[in-house]
Amino acid sequence: MDAGIEIAVASLMKKFECPGGVRKYIVCFGKGVCGVGFMCGVLSVYAVGEVSEIGGKTNWFQFTLNRSRLDRYYWVLAGLTSLTLVLFVQVAWCYKCIYKQGMIDPASNDRIINRKSRPSR
């Protein structure tokens, strides 16, 4: 896993041309982000397992695959992914509306600018 992370971080550093003093921090940051992602994955399995036991039902994760209900876990993941997609589309739509109204100046690194509304004709 570490080799894949290092390759990905190295390609990002080449693309964005970061200074030499920052490179070691970027590699550490990349590994940290991947570590947090791994921990979130383990936490999601634990949380779904605990929630699936509510009401005296059996846990979706058993010791054998024949007794496990992984299909239900994958449906939960599909639902979370769908919610993330809806959130992304909503934020992108809001950003597009702000950009079209002239509140964001593309030449100034997307900083919000205050423009007075022009009188209507």
Beta strands, then each sheet from edge to edge (+ up, - down):
strand 1: 104-105
strand 2: 111-112
sheet 1: 1+ 2-
end
